[in-house]
Amino acid sequence: GVANWFVRLAVDDEVISVFGDGQIKRDFLYVDDCVEAMLTCAACEDAYGQVLNVGNDTPTTFLQLVETLIQVAGTGRWQYAPFSPERAAQEPGDFYSDITRIRTITGWQPKTTLEDGLCRTVEYYRQHKPRYW
């Protein structure tokens, strides 16, 4: 959700608020990679009945996400914002996937870089913006 919200703000040339110091890490996975992971698991008998993380094992800070997004979009700006007490209480800190198991069992790993995924996403939303907002 947060990546799509940031994309919307960048496409609309708005300010993106980066909470705290922007160093909290998440993994962002492009939808094509997610679909490929599911199909790969469906075709791999060794994956049947397994619980596997599907994600990106290269964590990205929120600041890296926003700076990359603004670079590829060519629009948008960002600013630091303090955490409200409620937001700070709900923030889990760094959270990203360990995909060792799915890689070992199926050979799957994400192929789309953050920059490429954001570029494709920005292009898509610009083309179909009236349908989304």
N, C-alpha and C positions, 0 to 999 in steps of 0.2 A: 503494500500500500504506500509506503513512504516514497519509494522511488517514483511511482506513478504520480503522486502528488507533486513531487519536485519537478517532474517533467512538465506537468501542467503549468506550474508557475514559470518555469523557464520559457516555455512556448509562448505564454502570455506576457513575457518580458517583465515579470514581477520579481519581488524580492523573496528569496528563499531563506528562511530562518534556520540557522544551524545552532542547535542547542548545546550548551556547555562549551567545551573547547573544540568540539567537532571530532574528537579522537576516538569516540566509541565506534567499535567495529561490528560490521554485519557482513553477510555474504549475499551477493545479488546474483541471481541465476536467470539467464535469458529464457524465455518460454520455450523456444525451440529445443534448448538443451534439456529442459524438464520433460518435454514430450519424448525426446529420444531416450532419456533414462527410463521412463515407464515402458516404452516399447522394447528396449533392450532387456529389461527385467522380465517382461512377459515372454520373451523368446529364449530365456535362459533357465533351464530346469533347476540349476543349482540355486537360483534366486527364489524359487517357490517356497513360500512359508517363512521367508526371512524378513526381518525388519531392517530396512536400509535407509540411510540418510541420503537424500537427494539435495544437493546444494553445490556451493562453490567453495572449495577449500582454500581459496585465496581471499582472505578477508580484506575489506575496504572500509576506511573510515568514512564517516558522513561528510567530512570536509573533502576527501578525495572524490567522493561521489558527486558532490555539488560542483566542484571545480571542473571535473571531467564533463559533466552535463552542460555547464555553461559554455565550455570550450566547443563541444560538438554542436550545440544548438545555435551558438552565436548570439544568444539572447539570454536575458535573466541576469540577476545580481544576487549576491548573498550577503548576509550579515550574521554576526553572532547574536544569540538570544539567551538570556538566562533561563535556567529551568525553573518553572513554578514549583512550589512545594509538592503539589499533586503529581506533576510529571516526573519530578525527581524520585518520588516514592515508587513510581511504577517502572522506572527505567531499569532493565535487568543488567546493564553493562554490555560488555562484548558478548556477541552471540553469533556463532557461525558454525557451519557443518564440518564434521569429520567424515569424509567420503571414502576413507580407506577401505571399508568393507564392500561397498558397491563396486569400487574400482577392482578390488581383488576378485570378487565373485564373478562379475560380468565384464570387466574391462572398460566400463563406461567412465567417462570423465567429461566435464563441460568443455566445450570448444570455443564458445563465444566470449570474447574479451568484454570487459566493462565498457570500453569505449565503443566497440562495434554494436553491442546491444543497445546502448543509449542512443547511438546514431540511428539505428533502425527504428527504435521506439519513437524518437522525436519525429522522424520522417512520417511514420504511420499516423501519429496524432495530428500532425499538421495537415495531412491529406484528409483525415476523417474527423477533424475537430468538431464540426456541427453535430455529429452523432454522440459525442461524449460530453460536451459542455456548451 
